[in-house]
Every structure is written in structure tokens, then in C-alpha cells.
Amino acid sequence: MQGAKYNEASKRRLLNNIKKKFDTTIIGSLAVFEEEFGYLWAHGDSDEDLSDTEQEFRDMWQEVRTKILDAGNSNLRAAQSEISQYTLSWDRYVMQMGRISDDIIN
């Protein structure tokens, strides 16, 4: 049986890994959207170079982006809260090597 310190470290490890995966999924998805549709708001250009239409699209995108990030962060916190209610330990890959009997070799 693992000790309490190991279990807490395992839980922290899992929480950190889940946070990384949530962040990667959310930010990566936003980046893909910006790649494909960023031309609508001149993604990468400064605000002063935008047409009125581009500025409208940029304003809409900023609002949508904020809502996506807020929802993702809210779901991350909910997942972390759920996990914090469990007792768990990390079952690392363990390889046990023993001596092969002479009967198996011959």
C-alpha cells in the first residue's frame, strides 16, 4: 500500500497533467480557428490598420474567444474539484525481473 504523501503527489501529478491537456486543447483549438478564419479580422495586424468590417469581426472574435476560455477554465476547475474528492495513486509501469528456471530454457 502506498503512503499518504505518495497519494497526494500522485493526485497533484494527475491534476497538473489534466490542466496541461485542457489548456492545450482550448488554446490549440482557438489557434486553429484563428488560422482558418483570422483573415476576417486581419489576424496579426494592428488595430489601426483594420477596416470597419474587420474591426467588427475582431470585436466578435474577442467576445467569442473570451467565452470559450471562460467555459474551458470553468470546466477545468470542475474536473479538478471532482478529482480532489478521490484518493488515488499513480501506478507507474513496473517491470519485475526474475530468474528463468532451467526447465524453461532447455
Number of C-alpha atoms within 10 A of each C-alpha: 4 9 8 12 10 13 15 16 14 17 20 15 14 17 19 13 12 15 17 12 13 17 16 12 13 17 16 12 13 15 13 11 13 18 11 9 14 17 14 15 22 18 15 9 10 8 13 7 10 16 12 10 11 18 17 14 19 20 13 13 18 12 11 13 17 12 12 16 15 12 13 17 16 12 13 18 14 12 15 18 12 10 15 14 8 9 11 17 19 14 7 6 6 6 6 5 6 6 5 8 8 7 6 6 6 5
